[in-house]
């Protein structure tokens, strides 16, 4: 079993509106991965200043064969709001990814939420 973690930013870099989108896991040629669990944590501390203003939202996509992310084609979680200190767990569905498939998460740059990019995604997977 393997684990991979990625920090997710919810703001685009100047001149690059897609920079808030992150490939969390991509499957190399000739491999297949079974996803055992995926967790998205809003790591903003409840003991920090104004945690009520640090709600983050995100989208999650399952990309088939390098297709990228599309809110009309392969989104599986759409604009999920996650308050400071909370964790979303995606573990009841079983997902098998084939070569060149990917899990993509974005910090929803179009969100009206006031968060500053506190999301951390951790995925656990097995090669099959």
Phi, psi and omega in degrees: 000145180233156178229138176225133179240145181218133173277137183247126177263147180249017177234143180276144175287150179306128179081359181223082185294346180267002187290348176282351183267133185230132171278112184280321180209129173233142186266124180288167179304138175078007182241160171224139179238138171258123180276122180268324175198156175221129181237138175240120183244133169272104189279003179295127185289138175292344179270356179276179182292129172050058179298335179295343178263008185246032173291134178245153172232156182210163172241147175233136182234146169250108186267127181266120172054046176077019185288348182082196184248136180214126179289348177253356184238321186215024176284136178243340171226127186237120175049049177280122178273135183230108179296160178307136177082356182265156178230132173262133180240128178248090186221358179269335177272142176257129182235131174245125179254134178265176180306139179070002172282162183207157168254126182237135178232138171235156181277016177052074181299342179270004183289149174268001179296155186262007183296163186241023177091057183254013184276138173232129180251133175234129179238136176248133184212160175239140171280133180241000000 
